[in-house]
Amino acid sequence: MKKLFLFLSFLIILTCAKEDSQVPNTPPSQITMQYNLTATAGDGGSVSGGGTFASGTQVSLTATPNSGYSFTGWSNGSTANPLTVTLNSNTSITANFQLIINSYTLTLTAGEGGTVSGGGEYEEGTEVTVSAIADGCFNFSQWSDGEISPERVITVNSNIEISAEF
């Protein structure tokens, strides 16, 4: 009987000592969903932002182009920079960039006694064949930059102005 009394006393003490982790009549705590925002950059730039955030969080992403590139938009179609994304699911987005191609003018003029061909506007690095054509009694002498061949190839890396002398 003494053992039964000790057992019951011990059981009552344990039951009373147990803490209830929740106050009666309160709803269970809300579980906040976490989502990943994966931000990547295409060739020609970088992106800041991204990570793991609570559902509904607004996250700002910034695309930064490298020298010689321009930002063209995000893979979701937006061109805003920075871009604000509201997370309601795991999301991946890519910043797109393009190489800036400079355009230059090749201006050709002809002195008395001939014509020239090949001038115009060209993308940087374009190789252009230019020609100086002498009229009937005239002979080509030289280009204003000293070149003596009437037909030559010029690589356009800046605005260029040359004339043909006859």
Secondary structure by P-SEA (a helix, b strand, c coil): caaaaaaaaaaaaaaaaccccccccccccbbbbbbbbbbbbcccccccccccccccbbbbbbbbbccccccccccccccccccccccccbbbbbbbbbbbbbbbbbbbbbcccccccccccccccbbbbbbbbbccccccccccccccccccccccccbbbbbbcc
